[in-house]
């Protein structure tokens, strides 16, 4: 048998799928690391309340200008909540962009080999073997 043909086509296809899958896995790892570094910032009360949130929405810091303590307790709570929501939304938007970029790359992978394809290829190879007659 020659070195080209269906066997090599299958091998090349599998190698290509493997390479693409490895690239996507690396990119997903990079996306995960990038999301871990995301910081969203939210402000309220004219900048007197500042909140930082991470890519997963977890709060990283709350900074209060001392003047904000003059506000009634209910108003202070509303300002802190507003800044927190803004920080989490900002971090969420950035994380979503990162995830979508990674997902778009993952969507470019070829379709996985299904049972029908594999069965058909095995039958083709079996037919080729049946039709093979060694030369004298």
BELQUI-V843480 format. One record per helix or strand of 2 or more residues. SS is the DSSP state (alpha for helix, beta for strand). FROM is the first residue (numbers start at 1). LEN is the number of residues. If there is no record, write none. Layout:
SS;FROM;LEN, SS;FROM;LEN
This chain:
alpha;6;32, beta;39;6, beta;49;6, beta;59;6, alpha;66;5, alpha;73;35, alpha;115;17
